Each structure stands twice: as structure tokens, then as C-alpha cells.
Amino acid sequence: MSDGVMIFLIYMLAIVLPVLIVFFVVVLKKKIRNKKKKLYTEETTGRVVELIDRGVDFPSLLCVAYEVNGIHYEIKESLKLKSEAIKLGLIPIGQIKVPMIDSVEKGAPVTVRYSKENPKNAIILENEGVITG
């Protein structure tokens, strides 16, 4: 094998391998989330207790309290974000990241899906996405 082909293969591995790893991690996380959505059949309305901003290097945590059969539970998840265009009239000039959930203010209602057998196992239904903030 020539040196040029070898260098090409090394560079391709340096680019393709990380992309494949990220792809499989994202797909795996999505499969796990979908499995939880199917397993957790009961829904209730929870309230945002706190939004913990952990700085630029770590995702913010969304803390939600909910009640099932008179017992109080709390769930924490990384806050998921989506991109929205910043426009000057009709012209897009940038992007801003906003939460997937309509409101993350303290006391805001959110839908919590939980396991009937063990209500401690739950997910925040609207908090679904790839980008964390």
C-alpha cells in the first residue's frame, strides 16, 4: 500500500470513527428513551421545582416534583434544547437555543410519565431531544 493511501485511510479513520461513535450514542439514547416511553404508561402533571445551571461545560438540570397516590416524587433530567432562528425581518441572522419545554420557570406545569409498578421511575415527557443545555 502506498504512503498516500495509508495517509488517506488514517485521516478517514480520524474523521469517520468519531462521527460513527457519536451517531451510535445518539441512536442508543433515543432507543432507551423510546423504551421508557412505552414502559411508563401512566401520566401525571408535575411542577418545575428548580432549574440548576451547571455552567457552560455541563448541561442544566431540570428538577420536577410530582405526586402519585399521595406520595411525592422528584425527577431530575438534563434540559433538552432546540434551535430557533434569530431573524431581522425575514432574514435569518443567527440561532438561539431554547428549551424543548414551553416553560422552565419555577412552578410551571410539565407532563411526567411514570411506571405504574414503581412511580419513582419516570421521564419528563416534553423534555426530548439531542441538544442539552
JOLIN-V849342 format. One record per residue. N is the residue number from 1. RES is the residue in three letters. SS is DSSP state (a for helix, b for strand, c for the rest). Layout:
n->N res->RES ss->SS
n->N res->RES ss->SS
This chain:
n->1 res->MET ss->c
n->2 res->SER ss->c
n->3 res->ASP ss->a
n->4 res->GLY ss->a
n->5 res->VAL ss->a
n->6 res->MET ss->a
n->7 res->ILE ss->a
n->8 res->PHE ss->a
n->9 res->LEU ss->a
n->10 res->ILE ss->a
n->11 res->TYR ss->a
n->12 res->MET ss->a
n->13 res->LEU ss->a
n->14 res->ALA ss->a
n->15 res->ILE ss->a
n->16 res->VAL ss->a
n->17 res->LEU ss->a
n->18 res->PRO ss->a
n->19 res->VAL ss->a
n->20 res->LEU ss->a
n->21 res->ILE ss->a
n->22 res->VAL ss->a
n->23 res->PHE ss->a
n->24 res->PHE ss->a
n->25 res->VAL ss->a
n->26 res->VAL ss->a
n->27 res->VAL ss->a
n->28 res->LEU ss->a
n->29 res->LYS ss->a
n->30 res->LYS ss->a
n->31 res->LYS ss->a
n->32 res->ILE ss->a
n->33 res->ARG ss->a
n->34 res->ASN ss->a
n->35 res->LYS ss->a
n->36 res->LYS ss->a
n->37 res->LYS ss->a
n->38 res->LYS ss->a
n->39 res->LEU ss->a
n->40 res->TYR ss->c
n->41 res->THR ss->c
n->42 res->GLU ss->b
n->43 res->GLU ss->b
n->44 res->THR ss->b
n->45 res->THR ss->b
n->46 res->GLY ss->b
n->47 res->ARG ss->b
n->48 res->VAL ss->b
n->49 res->VAL ss->b
n->50 res->GLU ss->b
n->51 res->LEU ss->b
n->52 res->ILE ss->b
n->53 res->ASP ss->c
n->54 res->ARG ss->c
n->55 res->GLY ss->c
n->56 res->VAL ss->c
n->57 res->ASP ss->c
n->58 res->PHE ss->c
n->59 res->PRO ss->c
n->60 res->SER ss->c
n->61 res->LEU ss->b
n->62 res->LEU ss->b
n->63 res->CYS ss->b
n->64 res->VAL ss->b
n->65 res->ALA ss->b
n->66 res->TYR ss->b
n->67 res->GLU ss->b
n->68 res->VAL ss->b
n->69 res->ASN ss->c
n->70 res->GLY ss->c
n->71 res->ILE ss->b
n->72 res->HIS ss->b
n->73 res->TYR ss->b
n->74 res->GLU ss->b
n->75 res->ILE ss->b
n->76 res->LYS ss->b
n->77 res->GLU ss->b
n->78 res->SER ss->b
n->79 res->LEU ss->c
n->80 res->LYS ss->b
n->81 res->LEU ss->b
n->82 res->LYS ss->b
n->83 res->SER ss->b
n->84 res->GLU ss->b
n->85 res->ALA ss->b
n->86 res->ILE ss->b
n->87 res->LYS ss->b
n->88 res->LEU ss->b
n->89 res->GLY ss->c
n->90 res->LEU ss->c
n->91 res->ILE ss->b
n->92 res->PRO ss->b
n->93 res->ILE ss->b
n->94 res->GLY ss->b
n->95 res->GLN ss->b
n->96 res->ILE ss->b
n->97 res->LYS ss->b
n->98 res->VAL ss->b
n->99 res->PRO ss->b
n->100 res->MET ss->c
n->101 res->ILE ss->c
n->102 res->ASP ss->c
n->103 res->SER ss->c
n->104 res->VAL ss->c
n->105 res->GLU ss->c
n->106 res->LYS ss->c
n->107 res->GLY ss->c
n->108 res->ALA ss->c
n->109 res->PRO ss->b
n->110 res->VAL ss->b
n->111 res->THR ss->b
n->112 res->VAL ss->b
n->113 res->ARG ss->b
n->114 res->TYR ss->b
n->115 res->SER ss->c
n->116 res->LYS ss->c
n->117 res->GLU ss->c
n->118 res->ASN ss->c
n->119 res->PRO ss->c
n->120 res->LYS ss->c
n->121 res->ASN ss->c
n->122 res->ALA ss->b
n->123 res->ILE ss->b
n->124 res->ILE ss->b
n->125 res->LEU ss->c
n->126 res->GLU ss->c
n->127 res->ASN ss->c
n->128 res->GLU ss->c
n->129 res->GLY ss->c
n->130 res->VAL ss->c
n->131 res->ILE ss->b
n->132 res->THR ss->b
n->133 res->GLY ss->c
